[in-house]
Amino acid sequence: MVPGAYVAYFAAMATAAAALIGLLFVAVSVRDDTIFGPNAMPGGEALAITAFTGLVNSLVVSLLGLIPKINIGEAAVTMAVIGIVAIGRLHRRLRTGRNLIVLVVTLLAYAAQLGLGVLLLVDPHDSDQLINLSIIVFVTLIVSLQRAWSLLKGKHVASAPGSAVAGDHERPHR
């Protein structure tokens, strides 16, 4: 259970994450042929999955933090493990070395969330760790927003090898 001073913050984070998940669905529907399926561009699926994972992480941790008598550490640990596994599987399946920095930063954020969650499981009243977790949840949300925006703008199309994209909204010539 989070202290009352954090209720508004986690409510706002949950609302923002839910709204941004809607933005992500719009981005995917606008560019669905370049993100999923046989004609998908490299990186589009990775952007979509990592954005979705990060937004769901922010949503779930924030919502569960609002439930009375629930230790937010449980939500933080569970979602961090899910995030690490999802990112690891995605990286292994797509074998993309292009965004190694993004992969490392994302894994570090989930590892930090995992550690903070464990500390909050041990001492649920540690306000310093709750502040740190709040920052990690915020950063996860912002990074996911940037990824969803990149999808909407078609950055994965423009950066695909051999693409002839003249603007944000054109598709590559095949």
N, C-alpha and C positions, 0 to 999 in steps of 0.2 A: 504494500500500500504506500502510495506516495503522499507526502505531506500536502496539506491543503494549498500551500503556496504554489504547487506545481500543477494543480488541476487544470487551470486555464491554459497553461502552456501545452500540456499533453492533449487537451481537447482541441486546441488550435492546430497542433501537429497532426492529429488524426484527421481533422477536417481537410487540411491542406493535402495530406497524402491521398485521401479518398478523391479529392478533386483532380489531383495530378494523375492518378490512375485513369481517370476519365480522359484526360489529355493524351495519355499514352495510347489508349484504345483508339482515339481519333487519329493519332499519328500513324499507328499501325494500319488502320483501315484506309487511310489516304495512300499509303505506300505499301500495301500488303504484298504486291507482286515482287517487290524488291527486298522484302524482309524475310518472308517464309516461302517455302516451296522450291521447286526445281530451278527457277530463274532468280533465286535470291542472290543478292550481292554479298560478298564477304563482309562481315562486320555488322550488317543490318540486324541479323538474328541476335548476335551478341549484344548489341546496343539495346534491343527490345527486352531481352531476357534480363540483363543486368539492371535496366531501369525498373522493370516490373518487380524484380526481387528486392531492390532497395526501397521502392515505394511501399511494398507490402510489409517489409521490415518496419519501416517507420509507422505505418498504420497499426500493425498488430501490437508492437511494443507500447505505443501510445494508448491504444484502447485498453489493453490489459492493465496498464498502469493506472487507469481510472477506476478499476473495479476495487471496491473496498476489500480489505483483508487479503489481497493478492500481492505477493512480493514481486515487484517489477523485475527482479533479478531472474526469475523463472522465465519470463517472456524474453528478456534480453539474451539469456543463454540459449534457449530453444531457437529463436530466430537467427542468432549468430551461427549456430551449427547448421541450420538449414541454408543460410546464405553461403557459408564456406563450402558446403557440399555442392550446392547448385553452381557456384562459380567454378569450382574444381571440375565438375562434370562437363560444364560448358566448354571450358578451356581444353580439356582432354578430347572432347568430341570434335570441336572446330579446329583444334591445333593451330590457333592463330598466335603468332609471335609479335604481330604488329603493335598491339596495345599492351605490352608487357608492363609498362609503368601503371596503366590503369588497373591491370590485374593485381599488381602488388599493392597499390594503394587501397583497392577494394578489399583485398584479403586482410590487410592491416587494420582497416576500419572494423571488419567483422571480428577479427582477433581481439581488438581493443574492447569491443562490445561484449565479447565472450568473457574476457577477464573482469570487466566491470560488473557484468551480471553475476559472476561467481562471488565477487566481493560483496555485492548487495544481497546475495543469498545468505552469506555469512553474517553480515550486519546490515539489515534492511533500513536502518536509520542513519546510515553514513551519508550525510548531505553532500560531502565533497564528491563521492562516487556517483551520486544521483545527478549532480551538476555535470560531471564528465559524461555520463550516459546520455543526458539531455543534449549535449553538444554533438555526440556521435550520431544520435538519431537525426538531429538537424542537418549535419553534414551529409548523411546518407540521403536525406530528402533532397538536398540541393544538388548533389551529384546526379541523382536519378532524374531530377528536373532537367538538368543540362543534357543528359542522354536522350530523354524524350524529345526535347527541343531539337537536338541534332537529327533525330529520326524524321521529325516533321519537316525540317529544312532539307532533308535528303543528303546530309553529309556523307552517309555511307555509300550513296550512289556516286557522288562527286569524287570520292577517294578510291573508288574501285579501279583496279588496274584495267586500262584499255577503255575507260569510259570517256565519252565525249560530251560531257555535261557543260552547257554554256551558262546555265543559270540554276538556281536552287530547285526549280520545278520541272526541269526537263529530265527525261530518262535517257540512259546511255543507248547509243546505237549499237546494234548487234550485227 
